[in-house]
Amino acid sequence: MTSLERLFGEQSRVHELEPIGVIDIGSNSVRLVVYEGAVRAPTPVFNEKVLCGLGRDIASTGRLGSEAIERTLAALTRFRSITRILEVKNVRAFATAAVREAEDGAEFIARAEKALGIRIEVLSGEKEAKLVAQGIMMGFVAPDGVAGDLGGGSLELIDIASDRLKQASTLPVGGLRLIDATGNKIEKAQPLIDEAIAQVPWLSQGAGHPFYAVGGSWRAIARLHMEQTNYPLHVTHGYAIPTLEAIAFCEFLRKTKKLSGMSGFDELAKARREVLPYGALVLERLLKTLNPSEVIFSIFGIREGLIYSLLPAHERRKDPLLSFCAEYASLRSRSVEHAWELCKWTDPLFEPPGPKETPEERRLRYAACLISDIGWREHPDYRGEQSLNLLAHAGLSGIDHPGRVFLALAIFYRHVGASQEHAAELSERLKSLMSKRAQKRARIVAAAVRTAHMLSVGVPGVIDETPLSYDGDKLVLTIPKSYAGLDGERLRRRFETLAQLVEKVPEIRIGR
C-alpha cells in the first residue's frame, strides 16, 4: 500500500461491504435509508420518506395523533418488506422527540416494533444531539462551529470542534410543535422561540464560526434561496449563505403572506410547505442571537451520525472526499492504481519553482486525479460534458461548492483540452463560483492528466518511470529509453500546453 493510500484510505472494498439500513422515526417524517455499507463516505442505495406528522398534536394533547400513528405503522410495514427484498440484515431504527415526549410513546413503540420486527431505540435528547454532531463530522472535514437540527418537535443545538462535541441543548421549537402551540398563528411563535433560545448561554461562543443547518425545513429554505438567486449548482450539501443574507431571506419567507407561485415553493411537499415559515422564523431568531460567520446547509444529520458511530477509529480518520473518490475510481475507472499514481506524479508540478499550493488545494488535486478517468466509457464527444454534470452533482462530502466545481471543471478540461469549442453551458455558469486562481489550477491539473495518459494509456506502472521536474525556466519530462517509443507529436502538444500553464519552457529528455 502506498503512503497516499495509508493517509487517505485503502483502495476499494465495495465488494466486501455489508449494507446497513437506518429507519428514522421523526416528529414530522419517517424515513428509511439503506447505505452500501458502514464506511467513511457512505453511499445510499435506497432512500424513502413519508411525512406522517407524528408530533403534530404533542404541544396541545401530549399524545401522538391516531391518524399519524396509522400512517407511520403502514410506512414501517413497507420498510420491513423493502429491507427483506434488499437482503439488508443489519437494520437500525430509532425514534426522536415526538415519541420520546408523548404519553402514548411506549404504546406506539410496542406496535412499531411489531410492524418492523426489530427493536426501536427511543433516543434521549443528549443521544440525539450526539448523533447530529457525528453526522456533521461525517459530512465535513474538521467542522468548527454550532450545528442545529430542526425537526418537527424539537431543535437540537450542538457546539462542535473538529471531532469533539463540546456542548448540546434540546429546545421545544420544532415546526409542528410551534404550529400546535400557537394555533398556527406565526406571530405568536417568536416569543416562544426567543424564550427557548435564551436558555442556551453557551450559544455566544459560536459567534464568528459557521452555523451548520440540518433538517428538512432548513434544506427547503436553501433550495428556495438557490431558486431566487439563480444559483447555478442545485446541490444542498455545503451550500453557504452569508449570515445577514440568510436572516433577510428568512424574514421574507415568514412575512410573505402567499408563497405559492414563488419559484420552487410549489415543488415542496404540502406538509413541508406548512412548516416552512416556522422553520424560517426559528433560523432567523437563532442567527440573530448566534451571529455566525455564515450558514452552511448539510444533508448529513442524525442517520449519517449513526453510521459514523459504528465506524472504527481508523475509518473515522479517513478523509471523506478522498475515500469517496477512491471508491468511485475503483468502480468507474480503468485502473484505480493508475489514479493513485497520478497523485504522486503531479506532486513535482507544485514544488518550487512551480505554482504554490495550499494543503486544501493539494487535497483537491488528489481528488481530481483519483476521479480523472471515470468518464472513459462515455462517447468521446461527450466525455467532458457528462463528467462535468456527474461531478457537479455527485454525492460528495467533505467539500464546499467551490471545491466541487474545481473537481467538475478539472475533469471537464481533462477531456476537452484547452479548446473552448465544446465548452458546455454549465461549465461557464459554474465558473462564477470559483476564483480565477482555482480556474487556472483546474486547467493545470487537467493538462497534467492529459499528458500522463499519453504516456501510460491509462495503464499503471508507466508514469512512475517518467517523472516531471523543473530545471531553471524549464519543465522537464524524462522518459527512460525503454519507453522512448511513446514520444510523439500528440504527447509533445499536450506537454507543451502543460508547460505554458505553469509558465515554463517544455523539454522532453530521453534517459538511459
C-alpha positions as CSV (number, residue, x, y, z in Angstrom):
1,M,0.0,0.0,0.0
2,T,1.4,3.5,-0.9
3,S,1.8,6.3,1.6
4,L,-1.1,8.1,-0.1
5,E,-3.4,5.1,0.4
6,R,-2.4,4.9,4.0
7,L,-3.2,8.6,4.5
8,F,-6.5,8.7,2.7
9,G,-7.8,5.2,2.9
10,E,-7.3,1.8,1.3
11,Q,-8.4,1.0,-2.2
12,S,-11.9,-0.1,-2.8
13,R,-13.6,-2.7,-0.6
14,V,-17.0,-2.2,-2.2
15,H,-17.5,-5.9,-2.8
16,E,-16.8,-6.6,0.9
17,L,-19.4,-4.2,2.3
18,E,-22.5,-5.3,4.1
19,P,-25.5,-3.0,3.5
20,I,-26.9,-1.2,6.6
21,G,-30.4,0.2,6.9
22,V,-31.4,3.1,9.1
23,I,-35.0,3.9,10.0
24,D,-35.6,7.3,11.5
25,I,-39.0,7.9,13.1
26,G,-39.1,11.6,13.5
27,S,-41.7,14.1,14.7
28,N,-42.7,15.1,11.1
29,S,-41.3,12.4,8.8
30,V,-40.4,8.7,8.8
31,R,-37.6,7.6,6.6
32,L,-35.7,4.5,5.5
33,V,-32.2,4.9,4.1
34,V,-30.2,1.8,3.1
35,Y,-26.5,2.5,2.8
36,E,-24.0,0.5,0.8
37,G,-22.0,-0.1,4.0
38,A,-20.7,1.5,7.2
39,V,-17.7,3.4,5.7
40,R,-16.3,7.0,5.9
41,A,-18.2,8.1,2.7
42,P,-21.4,6.1,2.8
43,T,-23.5,5.9,-0.4
44,P,-27.3,5.5,-0.1
45,V,-28.7,2.7,-2.3
46,F,-32.3,3.3,-1.3
47,N,-34.0,6.3,0.3
48,E,-37.7,6.8,1.1
49,K,-39.5,9.3,3.2
50,V,-43.1,9.5,4.4
51,L,-44.4,12.8,6.0
52,C,-46.6,11.3,8.8
53,G,-46.7,14.2,11.3
54,L,-46.4,12.1,14.5
55,G,-45.7,15.2,16.6
56,R,-48.5,17.4,15.3
57,D,-50.5,17.4,18.5
58,I,-47.9,16.9,21.1
59,A,-48.0,20.5,22.5
60,S,-51.7,20.6,22.9
61,T,-52.6,17.0,23.8
62,G,-49.3,15.3,24.9
63,R,-50.2,12.4,22.7
64,L,-49.4,11.2,19.2
65,G,-52.1,11.6,16.6
66,S,-54.1,8.5,15.8
67,E,-54.1,9.1,12.1
68,A,-50.3,9.8,12.1
69,I,-49.7,6.6,14.1
70,E,-51.5,4.5,11.5
71,R,-49.6,6.2,8.6
72,T,-46.4,5.6,10.4
73,L,-47.2,1.9,11.1
74,A,-48.1,1.5,7.4
75,A,-44.7,3.0,6.4
76,L,-42.8,0.8,8.8
77,T,-44.5,-2.3,7.4
78,R,-43.5,-1.3,3.9
79,F,-39.9,-0.5,5.1
80,R,-39.7,-4.0,6.6
81,S,-40.6,-5.6,3.3
82,I,-38.1,-3.4,1.4
83,T,-35.2,-4.4,3.7
84,R,-36.1,-8.0,3.2
85,I,-36.2,-7.7,-0.6
86,L,-32.8,-5.8,-0.5
87,E,-31.5,-8.5,1.9
88,V,-30.4,-6.0,4.5
89,K,-29.6,-7.9,7.6
90,N,-28.3,-5.0,9.7
91,V,-31.2,-2.6,10.3
92,R,-31.1,0.1,13.0
93,A,-34.3,2.0,14.0
94,F,-34.7,5.0,16.3
95,A,-37.4,7.5,17.3
96,T,-36.9,11.1,18.3
97,A,-38.6,14.0,20.2
98,A,-42.3,13.2,19.5
99,V,-42.2,9.6,20.6
100,R,-39.8,10.5,23.5
101,E,-42.2,13.0,25.0
102,A,-45.6,11.5,24.1
103,E,-47.8,10.0,26.9
104,D,-48.6,7.1,24.5
105,G,-45.0,6.8,23.2
106,A,-44.3,3.4,24.8
107,E,-47.6,2.0,23.4
108,F,-46.7,3.3,19.9
109,I,-43.2,1.8,20.1
110,A,-44.6,-1.6,21.0
111,R,-46.8,-1.5,17.9
112,A,-44.0,-0.1,15.8
113,E,-41.5,-2.8,16.8
114,K,-44.1,-5.5,15.9
115,A,-44.5,-3.9,12.5
116,L,-40.8,-3.6,11.9
117,G,-39.7,-6.9,13.6
118,I,-36.8,-5.2,15.3
119,R,-36.1,-3.2,18.4
120,I,-36.5,0.6,18.1
121,E,-34.4,2.9,20.3
122,V,-36.1,6.0,21.6
123,L,-33.2,8.5,21.7
124,S,-32.7,10.8,24.6
125,G,-32.1,14.5,23.8
126,E,-28.5,14.0,24.6
127,K,-28.1,11.0,22.4
128,E,-29.9,12.7,19.5
129,A,-27.6,15.7,19.8
130,K,-24.5,13.5,19.8
131,L,-25.7,11.7,16.6
132,V,-26.4,15.0,14.9
133,A,-22.8,16.1,15.8
134,Q,-21.4,12.9,14.4
135,G,-23.4,13.4,11.2
136,I,-21.7,16.8,10.8
137,M,-18.4,15.1,11.4
138,M,-19.3,12.6,8.7
139,G,-20.1,15.3,6.1
140,F,-17.4,17.9,6.8
141,V,-13.7,18.0,7.4
142,A,-12.8,19.3,10.9
143,P,-16.1,21.2,11.4
144,D,-15.8,24.1,13.9
145,G,-19.0,25.8,14.9
146,V,-22.5,25.3,16.1
147,A,-24.8,22.8,14.4
148,G,-28.6,22.8,14.6
149,D,-31.0,20.1,13.6
150,L,-34.6,21.3,13.3
151,G,-37.3,18.6,13.4
152,G,-41.0,18.7,13.7
153,G,-40.8,18.5,17.5
154,S,-37.5,20.0,18.6
155,L,-34.3,21.8,17.7
156,E,-31.0,20.2,18.7
157,L,-28.2,22.6,19.1
158,I,-24.6,21.3,19.3
159,D,-21.2,23.0,19.7
160,I,-18.7,21.1,17.6
161,A,-14.9,21.4,17.5
162,S,-13.4,19.2,14.9
163,D,-14.2,15.6,16.0
164,R,-15.4,16.6,19.5
165,L,-18.9,17.5,20.8
166,K,-18.4,20.3,23.3
167,Q,-22.0,21.2,24.4
168,A,-25.5,20.4,23.4
169,S,-29.1,21.6,24.1
170,T,-32.6,20.5,23.1
171,L,-35.2,23.2,22.5
172,P,-39.0,22.6,22.1
173,V,-39.3,24.7,19.0
174,G,-39.9,22.2,16.1
175,G,-42.1,23.4,13.3
176,L,-45.1,21.1,14.1
177,R,-44.9,21.8,17.8
178,L,-45.0,25.6,17.1
179,I,-48.0,25.2,14.8
180,D,-49.8,23.3,17.5
181,A,-48.8,25.6,20.4
182,T,-49.8,28.8,18.6
183,G,-52.9,27.6,16.8
184,N,-51.0,28.1,13.5
185,K,-50.5,31.8,14.3
186,I,-46.9,32.6,13.4
187,E,-47.0,36.0,15.1
188,K,-47.3,34.1,18.5
189,A,-44.3,31.9,17.8
190,Q,-41.5,34.4,18.2
191,P,-41.8,34.8,22.0
192,L,-41.7,31.0,22.4
193,I,-38.6,30.7,20.2
194,D,-36.8,33.6,21.9
195,E,-37.5,32.2,25.3
196,A,-36.2,28.8,24.4
197,I,-33.0,30.2,22.8
198,A,-32.3,32.4,25.8
199,Q,-31.9,29.2,27.8
200,V,-28.7,28.3,25.9
201,P,-26.0,30.5,27.4
202,W,-23.2,28.9,25.5
203,L,-24.5,30.0,22.1
204,S,-22.4,33.2,22.2
205,Q,-19.3,31.0,21.9
206,G,-20.3,30.2,18.3
207,A,-20.1,33.8,17.1
208,G,-17.9,34.2,14.1
209,H,-17.9,30.5,13.3
210,P,-20.1,28.7,10.8
211,F,-23.6,27.5,11.7
212,Y,-24.4,24.1,10.2
213,A,-28.1,23.8,9.4
214,V,-29.7,20.3,9.4
215,G,-33.3,19.3,8.8
216,G,-35.8,19.2,6.0
217,S,-37.3,22.6,6.7
218,W,-34.0,24.3,6.5
219,R,-32.9,22.4,3.4
220,A,-36.1,23.6,1.8
221,I,-35.0,27.2,2.6
222,A,-31.7,26.5,1.0
223,R,-33.4,25.2,-2.2
224,L,-35.7,28.2,-2.3
225,H,-32.7,30.6,-1.9
226,M,-31.0,28.9,-4.8
227,E,-34.0,29.4,-7.0
228,Q,-34.4,33.1,-6.1
229,T,-30.7,33.9,-6.7
230,N,-30.4,31.8,-9.9
231,Y,-27.6,29.8,-8.3
232,P,-26.0,27.6,-10.9
233,L,-25.4,24.5,-8.7
234,H,-28.5,22.9,-7.2
235,V,-26.7,20.8,-4.5
236,T,-27.8,21.4,-0.9
237,H,-24.9,19.9,0.9
238,G,-22.3,22.5,1.5
239,Y,-24.4,25.4,0.2
240,A,-23.4,28.5,2.2
241,I,-25.2,31.8,2.7
242,P,-23.7,34.9,4.5
243,T,-25.5,35.4,7.8
244,L,-27.1,38.7,7.1
245,E,-28.4,37.5,3.7
246,A,-29.8,34.3,5.4
247,I,-31.6,36.5,8.0
248,A,-33.1,38.7,5.4
249,F,-34.3,35.7,3.3
250,C,-35.8,34.1,6.4
251,E,-37.7,37.3,7.3
252,F,-39.0,37.4,3.7
253,L,-40.3,33.8,3.9
254,R,-42.1,34.2,7.2
255,K,-43.6,37.6,6.4
256,T,-44.8,36.9,2.9
257,K,-48.5,36.1,3.1
258,K,-48.7,34.0,0.0
259,L,-45.6,32.0,-1.0
260,S,-47.5,29.9,-3.6
261,G,-46.2,30.8,-7.1
262,M,-42.7,31.6,-5.8
263,S,-40.2,29.7,-7.8
264,G,-39.5,26.3,-6.2
265,F,-42.1,26.6,-3.5
266,D,-44.9,24.6,-5.1
267,E,-42.5,21.8,-5.7
268,L,-42.2,21.2,-2.0
269,A,-44.4,18.6,-0.3
270,K,-47.5,20.1,1.2
271,A,-46.5,19.1,4.7
272,R,-43.1,20.8,4.2
273,R,-44.8,24.0,2.9
274,E,-46.9,24.2,6.0
275,V,-43.9,24.3,8.5
276,L,-41.6,26.3,6.3
277,P,-42.4,29.8,7.7
278,Y,-41.9,28.5,11.2
279,G,-38.5,26.9,10.2
280,A,-37.6,30.3,8.7
281,L,-38.5,32.1,11.9
282,V,-36.5,29.7,14.1
283,L,-33.5,30.1,11.9
284,E,-33.9,33.9,11.8
285,R,-34.1,34.3,15.6
286,L,-31.3,31.8,16.1
287,L,-28.9,33.6,13.7
288,K,-29.6,37.0,15.3
289,T,-28.6,35.6,18.6
290,L,-25.7,33.4,17.5
291,N,-24.2,35.8,14.9
292,P,-22.2,33.1,13.0
293,S,-19.9,33.8,10.1
294,E,-22.2,32.0,7.6
295,V,-24.9,29.4,7.4
296,I,-23.8,26.1,5.8
297,F,-26.5,23.6,4.9
298,S,-26.0,19.9,5.5
299,I,-27.8,16.8,4.2
300,F,-25.8,14.8,6.7
301,G,-27.6,14.5,10.1
302,I,-28.7,12.0,12.6
303,R,-28.8,9.0,10.2
304,E,-25.3,9.6,9.0
305,G,-24.3,10.2,12.6
306,L,-25.5,6.7,13.4
307,I,-23.3,5.3,10.7
308,Y,-20.4,7.3,11.9
309,S,-20.9,6.0,15.5
310,L,-20.4,2.5,14.1
311,L,-17.1,3.2,12.4
312,P,-13.8,2.1,14.0
313,A,-11.3,4.8,14.8
314,H,-9.1,4.2,11.7
315,E,-12.2,4.6,9.4
316,R,-13.2,7.9,11.1
317,R,-9.8,9.3,10.5
318,K,-10.1,8.9,6.7
319,D,-10.8,11.9,4.5
320,P,-14.4,11.6,3.4
321,L,-13.8,13.2,0.0
322,L,-10.8,11.1,-0.9
323,S,-12.4,8.0,0.4
324,F,-15.4,8.6,-1.9
325,C,-13.1,9.4,-4.9
326,A,-11.0,6.3,-4.3
327,E,-14.1,4.1,-4.2
328,Y,-15.6,5.8,-7.2
329,A,-12.4,5.3,-9.2
330,S,-12.4,1.6,-8.3
331,L,-16.0,1.4,-9.7
332,R,-15.7,3.6,-12.8
333,S,-12.1,4.0,-13.8
334,R,-9.9,1.7,-15.9
335,S,-7.3,1.4,-13.1
336,V,-7.5,2.8,-9.6
337,E,-3.8,2.0,-9.2
338,H,-3.1,4.5,-12.1
339,A,-5.3,7.0,-10.3
340,W,-3.1,6.8,-7.2
341,E,0.0,7.1,-9.4
342,L,-1.4,10.4,-10.8
343,C,-1.5,11.9,-7.4
344,K,2.2,11.3,-6.9
345,W,3.2,12.1,-10.5
346,T,1.7,15.6,-10.3
347,D,3.3,16.4,-7.0
348,P,6.5,17.9,-8.6
349,L,4.4,20.4,-10.6
350,F,3.6,22.2,-7.4
351,E,7.0,22.2,-5.9
352,P,9.3,25.3,-6.3
353,P,9.6,27.0,-8.7
354,G,6.1,25.8,-9.8
355,P,2.7,27.2,-8.7
356,K,2.2,27.4,-4.9
357,E,-0.3,25.0,-3.4
358,T,-2.1,25.1,0.0
359,P,-2.9,21.8,1.8
360,E,-6.5,22.1,0.8
361,E,-5.6,22.7,-2.9
362,R,-3.3,19.6,-2.7
363,R,-6.2,17.6,-1.3
364,L,-8.5,18.7,-4.2
365,R,-5.8,17.9,-6.7
366,Y,-5.6,14.4,-5.3
367,A,-9.3,14.0,-5.5
368,A,-9.3,15.2,-9.2
369,C,-6.5,12.7,-10.0
370,L,-8.5,9.9,-8.4
371,I,-11.6,10.5,-10.4
372,S,-9.9,11.7,-13.6
373,D,-10.9,8.6,-15.6
374,I,-14.5,8.0,-14.5
375,G,-15.8,9.1,-17.9
376,W,-13.8,6.8,-20.1
377,R,-16.8,4.6,-21.1
378,E,-18.8,7.6,-22.4
379,H,-18.8,8.6,-26.1
380,P,-15.6,10.6,-26.8
381,D,-17.6,13.7,-27.9
382,Y,-19.5,13.8,-24.6
383,R,-17.0,12.6,-22.0
384,G,-16.3,16.2,-20.8
385,E,-19.9,17.3,-20.5
386,Q,-21.0,14.0,-18.9
387,S,-18.2,14.1,-16.4
388,L,-18.9,17.8,-15.6
389,N,-22.6,17.1,-14.9
390,L,-21.8,13.9,-12.9
391,L,-19.2,15.5,-10.6
392,A,-21.0,18.8,-10.1
393,H,-24.0,16.9,-8.7
394,A,-22.3,13.8,-7.2
395,G,-22.9,12.8,-3.6
396,L,-19.6,14.2,-2.4
397,S,-18.9,15.2,1.2
398,G,-16.0,16.9,2.9
399,I,-16.0,19.6,0.2
400,D,-17.5,23.0,-0.3
401,H,-19.2,24.2,-3.5
402,P,-16.1,26.0,-5.0
403,G,-14.1,22.8,-4.4
404,R,-16.9,20.7,-6.0
405,V,-16.8,23.0,-9.1
406,F,-13.0,22.7,-9.2
407,L,-13.3,18.9,-9.5
408,A,-16.0,19.1,-12.1
409,L,-14.1,21.6,-14.3
410,A,-10.8,19.8,-13.9
411,I,-12.2,16.6,-15.3
412,F,-14.2,18.5,-17.9
413,Y,-11.0,20.2,-19.2
414,R,-9.2,16.8,-18.9
415,H,-11.5,15.7,-21.8
416,V,-12.0,18.8,-23.9
417,G,-8.5,20.2,-23.5
418,A,-7.6,23.8,-23.9
419,S,-10.1,24.4,-26.7
420,Q,-13.3,26.2,-25.9
421,E,-15.2,25.0,-28.9
422,H,-17.0,22.3,-27.0
423,A,-17.4,24.2,-23.7
424,A,-20.7,23.3,-22.0
425,E,-23.1,26.0,-20.9
426,L,-23.0,24.6,-17.4
427,S,-19.2,25.0,-17.2
428,E,-19.5,28.7,-18.0
429,R,-22.1,29.2,-15.3
430,L,-20.2,27.2,-12.7
431,K,-17.0,29.4,-13.1
432,S,-18.8,32.1,-11.2
433,L,-18.5,30.0,-8.1
434,M,-14.7,29.8,-8.1
435,S,-11.7,32.2,-8.1
436,K,-9.5,32.8,-11.2
437,R,-6.7,31.1,-9.3
438,A,-8.8,27.9,-8.9
439,Q,-9.9,28.0,-12.6
440,K,-6.2,28.1,-13.6
441,R,-5.4,25.3,-11.3
442,A,-8.2,23.2,-12.8
443,R,-6.6,23.7,-16.2
444,I,-3.1,22.8,-14.9
445,V,-4.4,19.6,-13.3
446,A,-6.3,18.7,-16.4
447,A,-3.3,19.3,-18.7
448,A,-1.2,17.2,-16.4
449,V,-3.7,14.3,-16.5
450,R,-3.9,14.6,-20.3
451,T,-0.1,14.4,-20.6
452,A,0.1,11.5,-18.3
453,H,-2.5,9.5,-20.3
454,M,-0.5,10.0,-23.5
455,L,2.3,8.2,-21.7
456,S,0.5,5.5,-19.8
457,V,-2.6,4.9,-21.9
458,G,-4.4,4.5,-18.5
459,V,-2.2,1.6,-17.5
460,P,-0.4,1.6,-14.1
461,G,3.4,1.2,-13.9
462,V,4.4,3.6,-16.6
463,I,4.3,7.2,-15.3
464,D,6.2,6.2,-12.2
465,E,9.2,5.9,-14.5
466,T,8.5,9.1,-16.5
467,P,8.9,11.9,-13.8
468,L,8.3,15.6,-14.1
469,S,10.8,18.1,-12.8
470,Y,11.9,21.7,-13.0
471,D,15.3,22.8,-14.3
472,G,15.6,26.6,-14.2
473,D,12.9,28.0,-16.5
474,K,12.2,24.6,-18.0
475,L,9.5,22.0,-17.2
476,V,11.2,18.7,-17.9
477,L,9.6,15.3,-18.7
478,T,12.1,12.5,-18.5
479,I,11.3,9.3,-20.5
480,P,13.5,6.3,-20.0
481,K,15.0,4.7,-23.1
482,S,12.7,1.6,-22.6
483,Y,9.7,3.9,-23.2
484,A,11.3,6.2,-25.8
485,G,8.8,4.9,-28.4
486,L,6.0,6.7,-26.5
487,D,7.4,10.1,-27.6
488,G,5.4,11.7,-30.4
489,E,3.6,14.7,-31.7
490,R,0.4,14.4,-29.6
491,L,2.4,13.8,-26.4
492,R,4.6,16.9,-27.2
493,R,1.5,19.1,-27.9
494,R,-0.1,18.1,-24.6
495,F,3.1,18.6,-22.6
496,E,3.6,22.0,-24.3
497,T,0.2,23.1,-23.1
498,L,1.0,22.0,-19.5
499,A,4.3,23.8,-19.6
500,Q,2.7,27.0,-20.8
501,L,0.1,26.9,-18.0
502,V,2.9,26.7,-15.4
503,E,4.8,29.4,-17.4
504,K,7.8,27.3,-18.2
505,V,9.6,26.1,-21.3
506,P,8.8,22.4,-22.2
507,E,11.6,19.9,-22.6
508,I,11.4,16.2,-23.1
509,R,14.5,14.2,-22.2
510,I,15.1,10.6,-23.2
511,G,17.0,8.9,-20.4
512,R,19.2,5.9,-20.5
